Amino acid sequence: MLQMDETAGAAATVKSADRVLDLFELLGRWDREMSHTEIAAALGIPKSSLTLLLRNVVGRGYVDFSSVTKGYRLGEAFSRLARQSDRQFDLVACAQPILARITQAVGESSALNRMKGHMAEVVATVLSPHRLLSHMRLGDLAPLYATSGGKALLAHLPEDMIKEYLGTVRFEKITTKTLKSVATLRRELETIRRTGLAYSFEEFTPGIVGVGTVLLPRTGHPIGSLNIAVPAVRSTPELLERSGQVLQRGARELVEQVTQAGADVPE
């Protein structure tokens, strides 16, 4: 009987640990807020049990709760752990000179993007020297399906995440050329994985053509994307081809720096 009690206790302990880890992975998966109800449904946890779990992790700072939106997201404690690591790697700082070389090579604005929920966020940029240019501003957000950098990120997510995204995405008619269907987007994603390049032909900003490529370290999970934005009046097949080559060369260089720093994003 004592052995059975010990086994049951161990199983309960492991189950609790699994639930905490499942929670962290869920919140980190898309880097967005989720409600109590959404978390309970996604993890299959009774709401009463989830309430106790959230109370603990919020109290320790590993999850933040917004009293305004009533949503939960990963907390500051994770950032503190990262800052304590000797292997911390500043992707933005390393990307900046590479973006400068990309813009110098093609004469067009370039940017580094990261995934933020179902959006692509501009986190570094170098502007074109031309008077007519695309202004990609820090913090700009765009749906993953609408920009070259967003599509490059989306195409290289694990298949289960792509299926989850395609099952929930709602297409906003941002311009007359914005993608409208899952089938069309799925075909584009397959082409992007095959060629390594993503395109957006005035699908987010009228008059702007984008070329993008993913930053894919050995972990196999994208850590970002690089893209070039070209005014349509200057866009030619030759320029887009050269832009793609320059982007892929820059992406390889940046990923190599990540690898050398030993700071690939977690599996």
Backbone as CSV, one residue per row, in Angstrom:
resi,resn,N_x,N_y,N_z,CA_x,CA_y,CA_z,C_x,C_y,C_z
1,MET,0.833,-1.201,0.000,0.000,0.000,0.000,0.873,1.257,0.000
2,LEU,1.976,1.211,0.765,2.875,2.359,0.816,3.476,2.622,-0.554
3,GLN,3.838,1.520,-1.261,4.421,1.672,-2.579,3.432,2.329,-3.547
4,MET,2.168,1.929,-3.458,1.151,2.496,-4.326,0.969,3.996,-4.061
5,ASP,1.001,4.381,-2.772,0.856,5.797,-2.426,2.008,6.613,-2.988
6,GLU,3.231,6.051,-2.871,4.401,6.764,-3.373,4.319,6.918,-4.886
7,THR,3.871,5.875,-5.555,3.754,5.933,-7.008,2.715,6.961,-7.432
8,ALA,1.584,6.948,-6.710,0.533,7.912,-7.024,1.007,9.335,-6.791
9,GLY,1.770,9.542,-5.703,2.289,10.875,-5.417,3.253,11.339,-6.478
10,ALA,4.118,10.423,-6.921,5.078,10.768,-7.964,4.365,11.119,-9.260
11,ALA,3.312,10.350,-9.584,2.570,10.613,-10.810,1.903,11.977,-10.756
12,ALA,1.346,12.307,-9.576,0.699,13.603,-9.425,1.695,14.736,-9.569
13,THR,2.899,14.528,-8.990,3.934,15.553,-9.080,4.363,15.780,-10.519
14,VAL,4.572,14.685,-11.245,4.980,14.799,-12.639,3.879,15.467,-13.466
15,LYS,2.630,15.105,-13.198,1.522,15.710,-13.929,1.479,17.218,-13.715
16,SER,1.708,17.641,-12.485,1.718,19.072,-12.194,2.839,19.777,-12.941
17,ALA,4.017,19.145,-12.953,5.148,19.735,-13.676,4.851,19.821,-15.167
18,ASP,4.231,18.768,-15.700,3.882,18.780,-17.119,2.923,19.920,-17.436
19,ARG,1.975,20.145,-16.538,1.004,21.210,-16.788,1.670,22.578,-16.813
20,VAL,2.629,22.791,-15.921,3.352,24.067,-15.910,4.131,24.243,-17.208
21,LEU,4.833,23.191,-17.619,5.612,23.274,-18.853,4.712,23.440,-20.064
22,ASP,3.591,22.712,-20.065,2.635,22.859,-21.171,2.131,24.303,-21.255
23,LEU,1.891,24.910,-20.104,1.430,26.294,-20.063,2.480,27.229,-20.652
24,PHE,3.738,27.073,-20.226,4.806,27.933,-20.737,4.949,27.777,-22.254
25,GLU,4.910,26.526,-22.722,5.068,26.284,-24.159,3.906,26.870,-24.947
26,LEU,2.700,26.775,-24.389,1.531,27.332,-25.066,1.641,28.846,-25.188
27,LEU,1.984,29.524,-24.108,2.078,30.982,-24.137,3.247,31.457,-24.996
28,GLY,4.312,30.665,-25.031,5.465,31.053,-25.835,5.318,30.711,-27.295
29,ARG,4.359,29.848,-27.598,4.200,29.343,-28.963,3.949,30.462,-29.966
30,TRP,3.004,31.339,-29.645,2.671,32.434,-30.547,3.026,33.799,-29.969
31,ASP,3.551,33.830,-28.750,3.929,35.096,-28.117,2.763,36.084,-28.135
32,ARG,1.610,35.647,-27.610,0.449,36.528,-27.536,-0.297,36.244,-26.246
33,GLU,-1.143,37.187,-25.862,-1.975,36.980,-24.682,-3.048,35.933,-24.951
34,MET,-3.401,35.181,-23.902,-4.489,34.218,-23.998,-5.355,34.349,-22.756
35,SER,-6.641,34.155,-22.926,-7.551,34.249,-21.795,-7.542,32.955,-20.990
36,HIS,-8.091,33.015,-19.792,-8.213,31.840,-18.929,-8.958,30.724,-19.659
37,THR,-10.038,31.079,-20.319,-10.843,30.091,-21.043,-10.073,29.466,-22.197
38,GLU,-9.333,30.284,-22.947,-8.543,29.764,-24.071,-7.473,28.789,-23.587
39,ILE,-6.813,29.126,-22.493,-5.752,28.264,-21.968,-6.337,26.933,-21.489
40,ALA,-7.437,27.006,-20.759,-8.070,25.786,-20.251,-8.470,24.864,-21.390
41,ALA,-9.032,25.443,-22.452,-9.464,24.635,-23.594,-8.276,24.044,-24.339
42,ALA,-7.224,24.847,-24.516,-6.051,24.381,-25.270,-5.310,23.266,-24.542
43,LEU,-5.250,23.354,-23.222,-4.483,22.377,-22.438,-5.349,21.262,-21.872
44,GLY,-6.664,21.408,-21.961,-7.542,20.391,-21.412,-7.473,20.308,-19.904
45,ILE,-7.334,21.466,-19.252,-7.217,21.539,-17.794,-8.519,22.100,-17.224
46,PRO,-9.058,21.490,-16.158,-10.233,22.078,-15.511,-9.934,23.512,-15.082
47,LYS,-10.913,24.398,-15.225,-10.693,25.805,-14.924,-10.266,26.033,-13.474
48,SER,-10.805,25.215,-12.554,-10.440,25.386,-11.145,-8.967,25.054,-10.926
49,SER,-8.488,23.990,-11.577,-7.075,23.620,-11.457,-6.188,24.656,-12.116
50,LEU,-6.629,25.171,-13.269,-5.843,26.180,-13.977,-5.715,27.454,-13.156
51,THR,-6.762,27.815,-12.449,-6.723,29.018,-11.615,-5.608,28.932,-10.582
52,LEU,-5.477,27.778,-9.936,-4.429,27.594,-8.928,-3.046,27.635,-9.574
53,LEU,-2.925,26.981,-10.732,-1.638,26.954,-11.426,-1.223,28.370,-11.823
54,LEU,-2.151,29.129,-12.411,-1.835,30.490,-12.846,-1.483,31.386,-11.668
55,ARG,-2.149,31.181,-10.553,-1.857,31.985,-9.364,-0.391,31.803,-8.958
56,ASN,0.098,30.574,-9.033,1.486,30.302,-8.641,2.486,30.935,-9.610
57,VAL,2.277,30.702,-10.907,3.282,31.177,-11.875,3.220,32.692,-12.042
58,VAL,2.033,33.299,-11.874,1.946,34.760,-11.894,2.674,35.332,-10.684
59,GLY,2.504,34.691,-9.528,3.173,35.148,-8.315,4.682,35.101,-8.407
60,ARG,5.198,34.143,-9.198,6.656,34.023,-9.367,7.172,34.861,-10.536
61,GLY,6.298,35.499,-11.284,6.731,36.360,-12.377,6.955,35.665,-13.696
62,TYR,6.627,34.373,-13.775,6.834,33.654,-15.033,5.683,33.863,-16.006
63,VAL,4.555,34.314,-15.502,3.418,34.677,-16.343,2.890,36.017,-15.854
64,ASP,2.562,36.891,-16.807,1.972,38.191,-16.488,0.473,38.153,-16.760
65,PHE,-0.283,38.830,-15.900,-1.725,38.959,-16.090,-2.075,40.421,-16.271
66,SER,-2.850,40.731,-17.311,-3.289,42.101,-17.562,-4.695,42.287,-17.015
67,SER,-4.837,43.190,-16.083,-6.154,43.467,-15.519,-7.048,44.191,-16.516
68,VAL,-6.438,44.763,-17.562,-7.203,45.486,-18.577,-7.794,44.514,-19.600
69,THR,-6.932,43.638,-20.153,-7.396,42.716,-21.199,-7.838,41.372,-20.642
70,LYS,-7.522,41.126,-19.353,-7.815,39.831,-18.720,-7.080,38.685,-19.411
71,GLY,-5.908,39.011,-19.946,-5.129,38.004,-20.651,-3.837,37.663,-19.944
72,TYR,-3.287,36.507,-20.279,-2.037,36.029,-19.700,-0.991,35.899,-20.801
73,ARG,0.269,36.203,-20.455,1.386,35.986,-21.371,2.643,35.730,-20.544
74,LEU,3.709,35.247,-21.202,4.952,34.966,-20.479,5.462,36.226,-19.802
75,GLY,6.050,36.061,-18.606,6.423,37.192,-17.785,7.893,37.548,-17.802
76,GLU,8.230,38.527,-17.005,9.572,39.091,-16.941,10.598,38.094,-16.429
77,ALA,10.161,37.107,-15.656,11.122,36.147,-15.093,11.907,35.428,-16.180
78,PHE,11.265,35.157,-17.310,11.977,34.497,-18.409,13.055,35.415,-18.973
79,SER,12.755,36.693,-19.076,13.752,37.648,-19.572,14.933,37.752,-18.619
80,ARG,14.644,37.725,-17.321,15.738,37.797,-16.343,16.671,36.597,-16.480
81,LEU,16.094,35.418,-16.682,16.926,34.229,-16.859,17.793,34.356,-18.104
82,ALA,17.215,34.903,-19.171,17.978,35.062,-20.408,19.134,36.038,-20.226
83,ARG,18.865,37.126,-19.498,19.923,38.118,-19.291,21.063,37.566,-18.446
84,GLN,20.759,36.586,-17.612,21.787,35.997,-16.765,22.659,35.011,-17.523
85,SER,22.220,34.642,-18.711,22.952,33.634,-19.477,24.155,34.255,-20.177
86,ASP,25.281,33.582,-20.121,26.466,34.053,-20.824,26.315,33.919,-22.329
87,ARG,25.298,33.156,-22.761,25.119,32.899,-24.178,24.083,33.827,-24.799
88,GLN,23.734,34.884,-24.072,22.735,35.791,-24.638,23.267,36.387,-25.938
89,PHE,22.367,36.541,-26.870,22.760,36.985,-28.205,21.819,38.084,-28.663
90,ASP,22.328,39.212,-29.050,21.522,40.326,-29.499,21.372,40.268,-31.013
91,LEU,20.284,39.673,-31.438,20.051,39.484,-32.866,19.964,40.816,-33.600
92,VAL,19.305,41.778,-32.979,19.129,43.075,-33.625,20.474,43.760,-33.856
93,ALA,21.321,43.755,-32.841,22.623,44.414,-32.975,23.459,43.782,-34.073
94,CYS,23.414,42.455,-34.146,24.195,41.763,-35.183,23.587,41.967,-36.565
95,ALA,22.262,42.145,-36.617,21.605,42.299,-37.909,21.828,43.670,-38.520
96,GLN,22.018,44.687,-37.688,22.064,46.056,-38.195,23.126,46.267,-39.277
97,PRO,24.390,45.853,-39.068,25.375,46.061,-40.142,25.087,45.221,-41.378
98,ILE,24.473,44.073,-41.191,24.114,43.237,-42.340,23.022,43.906,-43.148
99,LEU,22.037,44.488,-42.462,20.994,45.238,-43.169,21.588,46.420,-43.924
100,ALA,22.558,47.072,-43.317,23.194,48.220,-43.989,23.855,47.774,-45.297
101,ARG,24.507,46.600,-45.267,25.156,46.094,-46.479,24.115,45.682,-47.522
102,ILE,23.003,45.121,-47.054,21.936,44.726,-47.983,21.381,45.957,-48.697
103,THR,21.077,46.995,-47.940,20.539,48.220,-48.527,21.550,48.873,-49.457
104,GLN,22.815,48.860,-49.085,23.852,49.437,-49.949,23.949,48.663,-51.265
105,ALA,23.781,47.331,-51.182,23.946,46.485,-52.367,22.820,46.668,-53.381
106,VAL,21.600,46.877,-52.901,20.461,46.965,-53.826,19.816,48.345,-53.878
107,GLY,20.187,49.226,-52.930,19.657,50.569,-52.926,18.234,50.694,-52.420
108,GLU,17.745,49.661,-51.708,16.370,49.667,-51.224,16.321,49.414,-49.724
109,SER,15.220,49.812,-49.097,15.051,49.632,-47.651,15.026,48.150,-47.282
110,SER,15.631,47.834,-46.146,15.664,46.445,-45.682,15.267,46.404,-44.205
111,ALA,14.858,45.222,-43.755,14.393,45.111,-42.368,14.601,43.705,-41.832
112,LEU,14.687,43.648,-40.500,14.667,42.397,-39.748,13.307,42.299,-39.083
113,ASN,12.671,41.152,-39.203,11.343,40.937,-38.625,11.361,39.759,-37.669
114,ARG,10.483,39.825,-36.678,10.257,38.687,-35.795,8.764,38.409,-35.737
115,MET,8.428,37.184,-35.360,7.026,36.826,-35.248,6.493,37.269,-33.893
116,LYS,5.349,37.911,-33.906,4.689,38.346,-32.684,3.226,37.943,-32.791
117,GLY,2.877,36.824,-32.181,1.552,36.280,-32.379,1.374,35.887,-33.829
118,HIS,0.285,36.322,-34.441,0.041,36.039,-35.846,0.490,37.203,-36.719
119,MET,1.402,38.013,-36.198,1.883,39.186,-36.915,3.404,39.116,-37.086
120,ALA,3.896,39.872,-38.064,5.334,40.087,-38.225,5.645,41.500,-37.752
121,GLU,6.652,41.634,-36.894,7.023,42.933,-36.333,8.394,43.350,-36.842
122,VAL,8.521,44.583,-37.287,9.818,45.133,-37.699,10.617,45.483,-36.445
123,VAL,11.808,44.877,-36.288,12.626,45.131,-35.102,13.951,45.803,-35.435
124,ALA,14.267,45.902,-36.711,15.455,46.654,-37.147,15.258,47.006,-38.607
125,THR,15.764,48.150,-39.012,15.567,48.556,-40.400,16.651,49.534,-40.837
126,VAL,16.942,49.514,-42.122,17.827,50.504,-42.751,17.089,51.026,-43.969
127,LEU,16.948,52.349,-44.078,16.150,52.951,-45.141,16.962,53.184,-46.408
128,SER,16.265,53.126,-47.513,16.858,53.382,-48.825,17.345,54.824,-48.922
129,PRO,18.397,55.065,-49.697,18.863,56.446,-49.900,18.021,57.208,-50.925
130,HIS,17.121,56.509,-51.633,16.292,57.169,-52.642,15.264,58.088,-51.985
131,ARG,14.831,59.090,-52.709,13.791,59.988,-52.201,12.453,59.262,-52.128
132,LEU,12.183,58.376,-53.099,10.980,57.550,-53.076,11.372,56.210,-52.468
133,LEU,10.854,55.931,-51.296,11.263,54.729,-50.583,10.133,54.200,-49.717
134,SER,10.326,52.977,-49.222,9.385,52.377,-48.277,9.882,52.658,-46.866
135,HIS,9.039,53.284,-46.048,9.398,53.572,-44.659,8.949,52.409,-43.770
136,MET,9.846,51.488,-43.493,9.554,50.408,-42.552,10.024,50.874,-41.179
137,ARG,9.085,51.109,-40.290,9.392,51.700,-38.995,9.460,50.645,-37.912
138,LEU,10.324,50.875,-36.923,10.439,49.957,-35.801,9.083,49.803,-35.121
139,GLY,8.720,48.561,-34.859,7.451,48.291,-34.209,6.291,48.107,-35.151
140,ASP,6.486,48.374,-36.449,5.409,48.141,-37.416,4.979,46.682,-37.370
141,LEU,3.674,46.452,-37.417,3.113,45.105,-37.389,2.308,44.857,-38.654
142,ALA,2.374,43.629,-39.153,1.604,43.258,-40.333,1.216,41.788,-40.220
143,PRO,0.058,41.409,-40.741,-0.314,39.990,-40.735,0.726,39.147,-41.459
144,LEU,0.963,37.962,-40.953,1.986,37.099,-41.553,1.719,36.835,-43.027
145,TYR,0.443,36.753,-43.421,0.107,36.405,-44.798,0.276,37.560,-45.783
146,ALA,0.545,38.782,-45.274,0.491,39.958,-46.138,1.842,40.502,-46.569
147,THR,2.923,40.130,-45.909,4.243,40.679,-46.242,5.221,39.561,-46.565
148,SER,6.274,39.922,-47.272,7.280,38.918,-47.636,7.982,38.363,-46.399
149,GLY,8.326,39.260,-45.460,8.979,38.793,-44.231,8.063,37.907,-43.411
150,GLY,6.777,38.247,-43.363,5.827,37.432,-42.624,5.624,36.072,-43.250
151,LYS,5.506,36.039,-44.562,5.329,34.762,-45.261,6.554,33.860,-45.077
152,ALA,7.753,34.466,-45.110,8.979,33.680,-44.926,8.990,33.017,-43.553
153,LEU,8.552,33.749,-42.530,8.452,33.175,-41.188,7.420,32.057,-41.148
154,LEU,6.243,32.336,-41.668,5.133,31.385,-41.613,5.468,30.084,-42.330
155,ALA,6.115,30.184,-43.468,6.410,28.999,-44.275,7.333,28.022,-43.573
156,HIS,8.147,28.516,-42.644,9.146,27.658,-42.010,8.802,27.290,-40.572
157,LEU,7.574,27.560,-40.157,7.123,27.075,-38.857,6.902,25.566,-38.922
158,PRO,6.906,24.889,-37.777,6.562,23.462,-37.772,5.179,23.260,-38.378
159,GLU,4.976,22.125,-39.004,3.733,21.873,-39.723,2.508,21.982,-38.826
160,ASP,2.637,21.562,-37.555,1.461,21.653,-36.686,1.087,23.108,-36.417
161,MET,2.081,23.997,-36.350,1.785,25.418,-36.155,1.168,26.031,-37.417
162,ILE,1.648,25.591,-38.581,1.070,26.082,-39.832,-0.390,25.663,-39.939
163,LYS,-0.672,24.415,-39.608,-2.057,23.935,-39.652,-2.935,24.721,-38.676
164,GLU,-2.393,24.973,-37.494,-3.142,25.754,-36.506,-3.430,27.152,-37.039
165,TYR,-2.437,27.772,-37.645,-2.599,29.117,-38.189,-3.626,29.125,-39.317
166,LEU,-3.480,28.197,-40.268,-4.380,28.175,-41.414,-5.809,27.850,-40.997
167,GLY,-5.958,27.180,-39.868,-7.284,26.839,-39.386,-7.997,27.996,-38.711
168,THR,-7.256,29.041,-38.367,-7.867,30.156,-37.632,-7.732,31.504,-38.329
169,VAL,-6.886,31.599,-39.350,-6.613,32.896,-39.971,-7.865,33.458,-40.639
170,ARG,-8.029,34.756,-40.509,-9.090,35.484,-41.195,-8.430,36.571,-42.042
171,PHE,-8.669,36.536,-43.327,-7.985,37.441,-44.237,-8.662,38.807,-44.259
172,GLU,-7.856,39.826,-43.979,-8.339,41.200,-44.054,-7.978,41.769,-45.426
173,LYS,-8.902,42.441,-46.059,-8.637,43.029,-47.368,-7.892,44.341,-47.170
174,ILE,-6.571,44.222,-47.003,-5.737,45.398,-46.732,-5.565,46.226,-47.995
175,THR,-5.282,45.553,-49.124,-5.245,46.193,-50.437,-6.036,45.303,-51.388
176,THR,-6.167,45.742,-52.611,-6.891,44.935,-53.600,-6.128,43.674,-53.977
177,LYS,-4.840,43.609,-53.618,-4.016,42.464,-53.990,-3.693,41.542,-52.811
178,THR,-4.241,41.823,-51.638,-4.013,40.973,-50.462,-4.577,39.585,-50.708
179,LEU,-3.868,38.564,-50.258,-4.347,37.188,-50.406,-5.707,37.030,-49.744
180,LYS,-6.528,36.146,-50.312,-7.903,36.008,-49.849,-8.267,34.610,-49.365
181,SER,-7.426,33.610,-49.621,-7.833,32.241,-49.301,-6.689,31.423,-48.729
182,VAL,-7.062,30.424,-47.936,-6.084,29.501,-47.359,-5.395,28.712,-48.460
183,ALA,-6.150,28.310,-49.474,-5.571,27.501,-50.550,-4.451,28.258,-51.269
184,THR,-4.687,29.532,-51.555,-3.665,30.343,-52.218,-2.445,30.513,-51.317
185,LEU,-2.688,30.786,-50.050,-1.580,30.961,-49.115,-0.797,29.668,-48.962
186,ARG,-1.473,28.537,-48.866,-0.798,27.247,-48.736,0.113,26.992,-49.928
187,ARG,-0.341,27.301,-51.131,0.504,27.109,-52.312,1.738,28.000,-52.261
188,GLU,1.548,29.237,-51.807,2.700,30.140,-51.701,3.706,29.627,-50.677
189,LEU,3.215,29.129,-49.554,4.116,28.635,-48.515,4.945,27.460,-49.028
190,GLU,4.336,26.597,-49.815,5.080,25.473,-50.389,6.183,25.966,-51.321
191,THR,5.875,26.988,-52.114,6.882,27.562,-53.019,8.005,28.225,-52.226
192,ILE,7.650,28.919,-51.161,8.656,29.589,-50.332,9.612,28.583,-49.718
193,ARG,9.069,27.473,-49.216,9.946,26.448,-48.633,10.875,25.859,-49.686
194,ARG,10.392,25.754,-50.919,11.204,25.161,-51.978,12.291,26.118,-52.470
195,THR,11.950,27.399,-52.604,12.887,28.366,-53.182,13.676,29.149,-52.140
196,GLY,13.128,29.249,-50.924,13.774,30.034,-49.884,13.442,31.510,-49.937
197,LEU,12.588,31.921,-50.872,12.247,33.333,-51.020,10.731,33.535,-50.991
198,ALA,10.307,34.630,-50.355,8.900,34.988,-50.274,8.705,36.348,-50.930
199,TYR,7.521,36.547,-51.509,7.225,37.805,-52.183,5.874,38.350,-51.734
200,SER,5.769,39.662,-51.764,4.496,40.346,-51.535,4.386,41.435,-52.592
201,PHE,3.396,41.283,-53.473,3.239,42.231,-54.570,2.093,43.197,-54.247
202,GLU,2.462,44.284,-53.544,1.503,45.317,-53.133,0.349,44.737,-52.310
203,GLU,0.648,43.733,-51.509,-0.389,43.053,-50.734,-0.613,43.677,-49.362
204,PHE,0.340,44.484,-48.904,0.177,45.160,-47.627,0.199,46.676,-47.795
205,THR,1.112,47.143,-48.640,1.198,48.580,-48.917,1.090,48.799,-50.414
206,PRO,0.099,49.561,-50.871,-0.002,49.847,-52.306,1.279,50.486,-52.829
207,GLY,1.757,49.977,-53.959,2.953,50.548,-54.562,4.258,49.973,-54.053
208,ILE,4.197,48.973,-53.142,5.421,48.393,-52.584,5.466,46.894,-52.852
209,VAL,6.593,46.447,-53.380,6.851,45.021,-53.610,7.897,44.557,-52.604
210,GLY,7.659,43.432,-51.963,8.591,42.922,-50.952,9.207,41.598,-51.348
211,VAL,10.462,41.414,-50.946,11.163,40.134,-51.086,11.688,39.773,-49.707
212,GLY,11.489,38.531,-49.274,11.930,38.141,-47.943,12.530,36.752,-47.899
213,THR,13.315,36.505,-46.862,13.869,35.175,-46.631,13.967,34.942,-45.129
214,VAL,13.955,33.683,-44.737,13.893,33.321,-43.325,15.286,33.232,-42.705
215,LEU,15.347,33.413,-41.388,16.549,33.124,-40.606,16.275,31.797,-39.903
216,LEU,16.920,30.758,-40.388,16.612,29.409,-39.911,17.876,28.742,-39.381
217,PRO,18.110,28.798,-38.067,19.292,28.151,-37.494,19.114,26.635,-37.409
218,ARG,20.088,25.954,-36.848,20.074,24.490,-36.837,18.961,23.920,-35.971
219,THR,18.350,24.736,-35.128,17.224,24.248,-34.343,16.042,23.915,-35.230
220,GLY,16.009,24.501,-36.442,14.907,24.253,-37.352,13.708,25.133,-37.129
221,HIS,13.782,26.050,-36.136,12.667,26.969,-35.869,13.103,28.378,-36.240
222,PRO,12.326,29.085,-37.059,12.757,30.415,-37.512,12.904,31.400,-36.361
223,ILE,13.994,32.160,-36.399,14.221,33.180,-35.372,13.927,34.577,-35.898
224,GLY,13.599,34.666,-37.162,13.295,35.951,-37.752,13.323,35.850,-39.264
225,SER,13.188,36.987,-39.920,13.288,37.036,-41.377,13.887,38.370,-41.789
226,LEU,14.485,38.388,-42.962,15.000,39.609,-43.565,14.169,39.903,-44.802
227,ASN,13.928,41.187,-45.057,13.201,41.515,-46.280,13.659,42.846,-46.855
228,ILE,13.383,43.005,-48.122,13.649,44.242,-48.853,12.325,44.737,-49.399
229,ALA,12.081,46.042,-49.292,10.860,46.654,-49.805,11.213,47.584,-50.959
230,VAL,10.601,47.340,-52.114,10.937,48.060,-53.338,9.700,48.800,-53.859
231,PRO,9.777,50.099,-54.109,8.664,50.771,-54.780,8.381,50.085,-56.115
232,ALA,7.106,49.868,-56.402,6.737,49.114,-57.599,7.279,49.747,-58.875
233,VAL,7.422,51.075,-58.887,7.924,51.742,-60.092,9.383,51.390,-60.369
234,ARG,10.110,50.919,-59.357,11.506,50.511,-59.573,11.664,48.993,-59.625
235,SER,10.587,48.277,-59.397,10.658,46.823,-59.317,10.780,46.207,-60.712
236,THR,11.843,45.455,-60.893,12.055,44.700,-62.137,12.425,43.279,-61.765
237,PRO,12.235,42.321,-62.682,12.651,40.945,-62.389,14.125,40.858,-62.001
238,GLU,14.947,41.662,-62.651,16.383,41.638,-62.362,16.663,42.119,-60.938
239,LEU,15.989,43.216,-60.538,16.204,43.745,-59.188,15.695,42.761,-58.138
240,LEU,14.556,42.154,-58.373,14.012,41.195,-57.408,14.920,39.974,-57.290
241,GLU,15.464,39.532,-58.414,16.379,38.385,-58.371,17.636,38.738,-57.584
242,ARG,18.217,39.907,-57.863,19.419,40.339,-57.144,19.117,40.532,-55.665
243,SER,17.953,41.086,-55.363,17.559,41.294,-53.966,17.464,39.968,-53.232
244,GLY,16.885,38.968,-53.891,16.781,37.651,-53.269,18.135,37.059,-52.960
245,GLN,19.071,37.211,-53.881,20.417,36.682,-53.667,21.112,37.385,-52.513
246,VAL,20.995,38.702,-52.482,21.628,39.484,-51.411,21.013,39.127,-50.057
247,LEU,19.692,38.984,-50.017,19.014,38.625,-48.774,19.464,37.265,-48.263
248,GLN,19.516,36.289,-49.144,19.901,34.946,-48.711,21.348,34.909,-48.232
249,ARG,22.203,35.686,-48.895,23.593,35.771,-48.433,23.648,36.420,-47.047
250,GLY,22.889,37.490,-46.846,22.846,38.142,-45.540,22.264,37.242,-44.470
251,ALA,21.239,36.472,-44.818,20.624,35.558,-43.854,21.601,34.477,-43.434
252,ARG,22.342,33.947,-44.385,23.334,32.925,-44.038,24.391,33.496,-43.099
253,GLU,24.825,34.713,-43.365,25.825,35.357,-42.509,25.290,35.558,-41.099
254,LEU,24.045,36.024,-40.995,23.463,36.285,-39.680,23.245,34.992,-38.907
255,VAL,22.773,33.966,-39.578,22.573,32.665,-38.906,23.917,32.091,-38.464
256,GLU,24.947,32.299,-39.263,26.273,31.821,-38.881,26.748,32.520,-37.610
257,GLN,26.464,33.800,-37.485,26.827,34.509,-36.259,26.063,33.956,-35.061
258,VAL,24.801,33.625,-35.273,24.009,33.010,-34.208,24.643,31.692,-33.784
259,THR,25.017,30.894,-34.767,25.603,29.582,-34.481,26.925,29.723,-33.738
260,GLN,27.764,30.636,-34.189,29.054,30.826,-33.543,28.899,31.322,-32.119
261,ALA,27.854,32.113,-31.887,27.609,32.617,-30.542,27.012,31.557,-29.638
262,GLY,26.609,30.422,-30.243,26.026,29.346,-29.460,24.705,29.741,-28.857
263,ALA,23.932,30.549,-29.584,22.721,31.097,-28.989,21.507,30.866,-29.868
264,ASP,21.433,29.715,-30.518,20.225,29.382,-31.268,19.026,29.436,-30.324
265,VAL,17.878,29.792,-30.854,16.678,29.785,-30.030,16.385,28.367,-29.601
266,PRO,15.699,28.163,-28.485,15.416,26.829,-27.993,14.635,26.018,-29.017
267,GLU,14.803,24.691,-28.893,14.039,23.785,-29.771,12.563,24.020,-29.559
